[in-house]
Amino acid sequence: MSQERRVYKRISEKVHIVYRVIQAGSDKMFLPKDRGEGETQDISEGGLLFSTKEPMPIGTRLELELRFPDVRYVLYPRAKVVRLEEFNEGAVYEVGLEFNQLFENDKKLILEHIERLGG
């Protein structure tokens, strides 16, 4: 039986995101583009999972532009890649991010958004 490692409530939600690479991870075999975009699969107070066409090494640090339909503000959290999965022979990647710099007010907005959607 596997143990659940998640600490935060998580909701399944599709939200378009834009990212900017702040620092590439340690795997120099492939480097992510400086900028890119994707779509979230799920989100929590502690991070998110998103799909993109660009692979990025574990440890890559990103600045995100995140807009929720019910939140008036654009959030700009910083996050670190903690998981990468390849699908369809590299056509799509799922990237797991852990927020590592998030203003307290932004954290509150994310939590309220999750609660509104029944998380």
Order of alpha helices (4+ residues) and beta strands (2+ residues): beta-beta-beta-beta-beta-beta-beta-alpha
